[in-house]
Structures are given as structure tokens and as C-alpha cells.
Amino acid sequence: MSAEDQQEPDEDEELQYFVRIGQTDLDGTKTVERALAELGGLGRRTARIVADNSGVDRSATFGRLDDDEIEAVVESVEGFADEVPDWLTNRRNDFYTGETEHITGNDVELTRNQDVNRMRMIRSYKGVRHERGQKVRGQRTKSTGRTEGTIGVNVEELREEAEEEAAAEGGE
């Protein structure tokens, strides 16, 4: 056995395949930046900022980090709204609290559903559009967003009907 073969089992023992942040398991085999980008509410840019703020090399394998470094990343994710300007957060001027925060994980989908349900209940224009399943943000609907039936004309059916009519007229 070579020296490289002997080192592999040690490296695999140190690797955490799953790193838990909040209520989400992140892939420990990926780099810090890519693993954080999988967390709901964090994109690539936000993941890069979180890695830099926590003092962790963003190209390092996430599962090989020490517990202290992982804790620093978790704290940076939780305190992201305090570290960056308001325009970089995903929840500015919350409807109920009026505060600016950055939500991550499962909270992103839950908060979005609550917002849509609130718009439906107060019967706002956007809420009505959500109910009907139509476009909400002012897109064109004349030629796009059609969900029912076929679009346009079925040429094959027209040809068959024309052939049948021609055969019926020729047979008379």
C-alpha cells in the first residue's frame, strides 16, 4: 500500500457528510460556498458574503471544517441581516413587525405562503390573481401563461376533415 492509500481512511473519518444549519442538512462534501447556496434564502452571492464574514475559506470542503468554524458560519447566517445593508436582505420592513430581517431555510416558504394567504384574505389585486392562477407581476397574458387546452389550430384535423368532405362530394 502506498502512503496515499493509508491517508484516505483518515480523511474520510474527519469528513462530516451532513452539516446541519437550522433545520436543514447541507452537503459536507461540497465547498462552503456551494453548500451554503443550497440553503433556502441564501444564494451564491450571499453564501460568499457569509463565508467571508465568518472568516472561513469559501473554497474549503464544508465537512472538513472544525466545529468552531462551523459555529462561526452558523452565527454568520443567523446574524446576516445585522452585518449587511438593508437592501441585501430578503425581508425588508416585515408587514407585522416592520423590521428588516433575512429569513433562511424552511421559513422562506412558510413566510411566502403566509404573505400570499394574507393577500387573498384582504382580496387585494395580487391576492385575486394568485387565487385564479394568473400572472401576478404585470406580465403579458395575451399569448403566454395559457394552461388549458391546445394553443392554435390543429392542422392535421383540418386536413382530415377536408379530405372527408372531398371524398363525400366526389362520391355523390
C-alpha positions as a Python dict, from the first residue, in 0.01 Angstrom:
ca = {
    (1, 'M'): (0, 0, 0),
    (2, 'S'): (119, 347, -81),
    (3, 'A'): (117, 639, 159),
    (4, 'E'): (-180, 796, -24),
    (5, 'D'): (-397, 487, 29),
    (6, 'Q'): (-323, 493, 401),
    (7, 'Q'): (-428, 859, 433),
    (8, 'E'): (-768, 824, 265),
    (9, 'P'): (-948, 645, 552),
    (10, 'D'): (-828, 913, 797),
    (11, 'E'): (-958, 1189, 572),
    (12, 'D'): (-1294, 1015, 535),
    (13, 'E'): (-1327, 983, 912),
    (14, 'E'): (-1275, 1358, 952),
    (15, 'L'): (-1532, 1442, 685),
    (16, 'Q'): (-1885, 1520, 801),
    (17, 'Y'): (-2115, 1424, 516),
    (18, 'F'): (-2401, 1633, 654),
    (19, 'V'): (-2368, 1967, 829),
    (20, 'R'): (-2682, 2093, 999),
    (21, 'I'): (-2768, 2461, 991),
    (22, 'G'): (-3107, 2550, 1137),
    (23, 'Q'): (-3344, 2278, 1023),
    (24, 'T'): (-3155, 2196, 702),
    (25, 'D'): (-2884, 1938, 632),
    (26, 'L'): (-2616, 2070, 398),
    (27, 'D'): (-2384, 1854, 188),
    (28, 'G'): (-2047, 1832, 363),
    (29, 'T'): (-1865, 1708, 53),
    (30, 'K'): (-1910, 2040, -129),
    (31, 'T'): (-1725, 2367, -81),
    (32, 'V'): (-1851, 2609, 181),
    (33, 'E'): (-1988, 2848, -81),
    (34, 'R'): (-2176, 2581, -279),
    (35, 'A'): (-2317, 2411, 30),
    (36, 'L'): (-2446, 2738, 173),
    (37, 'A'): (-2605, 2830, -161),
    (38, 'E'): (-2826, 2520, -126),
    (39, 'L'): (-2977, 2660, 193),
    (40, 'G'): (-3309, 2831, 125),
    (41, 'G'): (-3281, 3208, 136),
    (42, 'L'): (-2909, 3210, 55),
    (43, 'G'): (-2783, 3246, -299),
    (44, 'R'): (-2429, 3235, -431),
    (45, 'R'): (-2356, 3597, -352),
    (46, 'T'): (-2498, 3573, -1),
    (47, 'A'): (-2307, 3249, 62),
    (48, 'R'): (-1984, 3421, -40),
    (49, 'I'): (-2053, 3710, 199),
    (50, 'V'): (-2138, 3468, 484),
    (51, 'A'): (-1815, 3275, 429),
    (52, 'D'): (-1607, 3593, 425),
    (53, 'N'): (-1779, 3736, 736),
    (54, 'S'): (-1722, 3415, 932),
    (55, 'G'): (-1353, 3407, 840),
    (56, 'V'): (-1374, 3070, 661),
    (57, 'D'): (-1211, 2987, 329),
    (58, 'R'): (-1506, 2963, 91),
    (59, 'S'): (-1329, 2706, -129),
    (60, 'A'): (-1267, 2467, 164),
    (61, 'T'): (-1471, 2148, 191),
    (62, 'F'): (-1758, 2219, 429),
    (63, 'G'): (-1747, 1881, 604),
    (64, 'R'): (-1377, 1914, 687),
    (65, 'L'): (-1414, 2237, 886),
    (66, 'D'): (-1363, 2238, 1261),
    (67, 'D'): (-1664, 2269, 1490),
    (68, 'D'): (-1558, 2623, 1581),
    (69, 'E'): (-1552, 2726, 1214),
    (70, 'I'): (-1892, 2566, 1152),
    (71, 'E'): (-2031, 2754, 1454),
    (72, 'A'): (-1889, 3078, 1311),
    (73, 'V'): (-2069, 3007, 981),
    (74, 'V'): (-2396, 2932, 1164),
    (75, 'E'): (-2370, 3256, 1364),
    (76, 'S'): (-2292, 3449, 1047),
    (77, 'V'): (-2601, 3303, 875),
    (78, 'E'): (-2824, 3384, 1172),
    (79, 'G'): (-2689, 3739, 1208),
    (80, 'F'): (-2671, 3812, 835),
    (81, 'A'): (-2927, 4094, 845),
    (82, 'D'): (-2720, 4279, 1106),
    (83, 'E'): (-2396, 4255, 907),
    (84, 'V'): (-2515, 4374, 565),
    (85, 'P'): (-2708, 4674, 433),
    (86, 'D'): (-3088, 4653, 429),
    (87, 'W'): (-3108, 4628, 50),
    (88, 'L'): (-2922, 4295, 59),
    (89, 'T'): (-3172, 4122, 290),
    (90, 'N'): (-3471, 3925, 165),
    (91, 'R'): (-3733, 4053, 412),
    (92, 'R'): (-3736, 4432, 437),
    (93, 'N'): (-3997, 4608, 651),
    (94, 'D'): (-4190, 4300, 759),
    (95, 'F'): (-4567, 4351, 746),
    (96, 'Y'): (-4630, 4267, 1111),
    (97, 'T'): (-4310, 4379, 1287),
    (98, 'G'): (-4179, 4643, 1046),
    (99, 'E'): (-3826, 4511, 1099),
    (100, 'T'): (-3573, 4414, 837),
    (101, 'E'): (-3454, 4054, 862),
    (102, 'H'): (-3308, 3780, 646),
    (103, 'I'): (-3500, 3453, 661),
    (104, 'T'): (-3344, 3119, 570),
    (105, 'G'): (-3434, 2752, 546),
    (106, 'N'): (-3794, 2641, 574),
    (107, 'D'): (-3901, 2986, 694),
    (108, 'V'): (-3870, 3123, 340),
    (109, 'E'): (-4152, 2907, 204),
    (110, 'L'): (-4368, 2943, 516),
    (111, 'T'): (-4340, 3321, 513),
    (112, 'R'): (-4417, 3338, 142),
    (113, 'N'): (-4730, 3124, 189),
    (114, 'Q'): (-4843, 3346, 477),
    (115, 'D'): (-4797, 3657, 262),
    (116, 'V'): (-4996, 3507, -26),
    (117, 'N'): (-5274, 3395, 209),
    (118, 'R'): (-5289, 3744, 363),
    (119, 'M'): (-5324, 3898, 16),
    (120, 'R'): (-5602, 3651, -64),
    (121, 'M'): (-5788, 3726, 258),
    (122, 'I'): (-5785, 4102, 209),
    (123, 'R'): (-5883, 4048, -155),
    (124, 'S'): (-5602, 4261, -295),
    (125, 'Y'): (-5537, 4260, -668),
    (126, 'K'): (-5234, 4035, -627),
    (127, 'G'): (-5431, 3802, -400),
    (128, 'V'): (-5709, 3765, -655),
    (129, 'R'): (-5453, 3693, -928),
    (130, 'H'): (-5295, 3428, -704),
    (131, 'E'): (-5636, 3267, -647),
    (132, 'R'): (-5711, 3249, -1017),
    (133, 'G'): (-5367, 3114, -1101),
    (134, 'Q'): (-5292, 3407, -1330),
    (135, 'K'): (-4977, 3612, -1366),
    (136, 'V'): (-4925, 3841, -1068),
    (137, 'R'): (-4644, 4079, -1156),
    (138, 'G'): (-4780, 4258, -1461),
    (139, 'Q'): (-4662, 4019, -1729),
    (140, 'R'): (-4844, 3993, -2059),
    (141, 'T'): (-5117, 3730, -2071),
    (142, 'K'): (-5243, 3762, -2428),
    (143, 'S'): (-5013, 3497, -2568),
    (144, 'T'): (-4840, 3338, -2264),
    (145, 'G'): (-4949, 3163, -1950),
    (146, 'R'): (-5215, 2956, -2120),
    (147, 'T'): (-5271, 2641, -1922),
    (148, 'E'): (-5589, 2491, -2062),
    (149, 'G'): (-5636, 2307, -2389),
    (150, 'T'): (-5431, 2346, -2700),
    (151, 'I'): (-5288, 2661, -2844),
    (152, 'G'): (-5353, 2742, -3208),
    (153, 'V'): (-5510, 2526, -3474),
    (154, 'N'): (-5475, 2151, -3520),
    (155, 'V'): (-5374, 2133, -3887),
    (156, 'E'): (-5399, 1754, -3912),
    (157, 'E'): (-5766, 1756, -3808),
    (158, 'L'): (-5846, 2023, -4066),
    (159, 'R'): (-5676, 1821, -4339),
    (160, 'E'): (-5867, 1507, -4245),
    (161, 'E'): (-6197, 1697, -4246),
    (162, 'A'): (-6117, 1850, -4586),
    (163, 'E'): (-6031, 1505, -4725),
    (164, 'E'): (-6356, 1360, -4589),
    (165, 'E'): (-6555, 1646, -4741),
    (166, 'A'): (-6378, 1599, -5075),
    (167, 'A'): (-6446, 1227, -5068),
    (168, 'A'): (-6812, 1288, -4981),
    (169, 'E'): (-6852, 1538, -5269),
    (170, 'G'): (-6667, 1312, -5516),
    (171, 'G'): (-6880, 1011, -5418),
    (172, 'E'): (-7209, 1189, -5494),
}
